[in-house]
Amino acid sequence: MAHCYFHALSSVRKWGGAPQDYLPLHQWFDQSKAILADPRHRALRHHAEGIFMLESVFGATIVNADGRIVPVRLIGEQHVREDLGSIPSFADWARLITPQTWMLRGHRLDEPLDVNAGWAAPDGAASNADLPNGENRRLRIAI
């Protein structure tokens, strides 16, 4: 489905009420479009864990405009099935992520962290060579 409103209309056909009863739940699923405006945004919430997160945010049920009690989990399942055809696990999405070197780097909190490591300074920006007394840009994190 292209827009949350159409998911809400689908919910109305299934459980009654008004689109406004369901719109906030469907919008919650698609908030990730704000950071990635293509189908990959779905990896953040369109899975079984996302459906349970929806329930933790909105509660176990809602009461629609017709006074009918509707389980939030069913609304989440409807949204994900309409978008993907089935309900994947988060692991299904994660298996498709190819690990990159930067994902595997880590630093102990008690070791100095070179904030410039792996990054080139833009033209005109100060580099370590521009710092007085041979100082370098290292950040020491004390714990």
N, C-alpha and C positions, 0 to 999 in steps of 0.2 A: 504494500500500500504506500502511496506517495505522501500522505499527510495524516497526522494524528486525528484530525476531524473524521476522516473516513473510518479509522479504527473505532472511534466513538460511535459512529452511526451503526457499525457492525455490532457493537455491544448493545445498542438500543434494540436492534432486531432480535438479539438473542435473549436479553433479560428485561427489556422494557425501560422505562424511565426516559431521560433526556440526554442528549449528547454531553451536556455540561457535567452530568454525573460521572462520566468516564474520562473526559478529556484530560484532566490533570494526571491520571494514571498513565495514559498513553503518551502524554508529553514527557513524563519522567523517563520512559524508555528511550525516547528520541532526543533527550537533551544533549547527548554526545555528538549530535550533528553540529553543535556549536564549535567543536574542536576538530572535527573531521567530516566534511560534507560529502561523503560517499558511503557506499554500503559497509565499509570497514568499521564505521562508527558502531555498528551493531555488536562488535566483539566485546564492548564494555558492559552491556546489560542484556543482550538478547541471548540468554542461556538460562539453564535451570537455576543457577545461583542468583541471576538477576531477578527471576520471578520471586524467589524467596526474599530478596532485598526489597522488592516492591511491597511485599506484604509487611515487612518490618517498618517501612516508611509510612504506609497508608493504613495499617491495621489489617486484621484478618478479614473484615467484611466492610462493605459500604452499604448505605441505604439509598436506593435511587429515588427519583421523583415520584415513582408509583408506590413507594413505601416497601418495595421488595428488597430483601437482604441478599446481596450478591457477594460471594467469596472473591476477594481480591486476587487470590492465586489463579482463579479461573480466568479473570480478565487478563492477567499477565500471560497465561498460556495462550489465550486467544490472540493477543498481540504478536507474540513470537511466532506462532504457527502461521498467521497471516503473512508475516514478513519472510519466513524461512521455510515454511512447509513442515517443519518438525521442531522439536525443542532439543538443541544441542546442549552439551555440558560446556563448562568453561574450558575443560581440557580439550574438547574438540576444536575450539578456537585456538588455544595455545599451541597445539601441535602444528599449526600452520605458520607460526612465527619462527622465522629463521634466526637463531641466535647470532648476534653481532658482537664484535670484540668489545665495544663499549658497554655492552650488557653484562659482560663477564668480569670487568674490572672492579676491584673493590679496594678499599683502603682501611687499614686499622685506624681507629679514632685517635690512637696515641702516636701515630706517625705523621710527619709533616705532609701536607697536601700541596702539591704544585698546582695552583689554580690555572696556570697557563698550559699545562701538559696537553698536548694534542690539539691545541687551538692556535691558529695564526692570528697575530694582531692585525687589525685592519690598517690600511695605509694611513700614516700620520699618527697612529696610536703609539703610546709609549711602550717600549719593550724593556726587558730586564737590563739591557745595556744602557738605557737612559736613566736608570735609577742611581742616586748618589752613592758613593763609597762602595761600589760593587755589590750593593744589596740585591737580593733577588726576591721575586714575588712568591713566597712560600707562606702558607697559612698554617700555623700550629694550632691544633685543636686540643685544648686541655680537658681532661675528664676528671 
